[in-house]
Each structure stands twice: as C-alpha cells, then as structure tokens.
Amino acid sequence: KVGLKMNVPQKQLQAVVDCLPSERSPTIASLANQEWVAVETVIGEAVVRELIPKLKSLGAEGIVEYPLNKIVH
C-alpha cells in the first residue's frame, strides 16, 4: 500500500472520490481557497500508475505518492 494525496477542485470532488479505492474512505480537508480541497487516501501500489492520469484528467493537482511504513487496523 501507498499513500496518495492531492488538491482537487471542489466541483470535481465527487468524481475524484468515486474513482479512488481506499481502506475506508478518503480524508478530505478544506483549503484556504474554498474552491479547492485536499484529498488523502491509502491505496494499493499496483493501481497508482493507472489512477494518476485519471486523477489529472479530473483536475487533481499536486499529486503526491508516498510509501507507508506500517498500517495498523
């Protein structure tokens, strides 16, 4: 698994959330610019390569993929 975070236009939020696999549900946080939100999720490493182009096409910016040391359930 890897972590994935990005900034998403508010108007595209539902489309982005609908295409994101996640452990439970992605974390969504408000940004200073109310037209954008930050989205963070944990997903399988195998799907990231195919997912990032789709996220970009939906308007996501500043996409960061990062390794995870441990996931505690």
Number of C-alpha atoms within 10 A of each C-alpha: 17 18 17 22 20 18 21 26 18 16 13 15 19 11 12 20 18 8 12 19 15 16 12 8 12 18 13 17 11 13 12 7 9 9 11 18 20 21 20 20 20 23 18 13 14 10 13 16 9 9 13 16 12 13 20 15 10 17 17 23 15 11 16 12 18 12 11 10 7 8 8 3 4
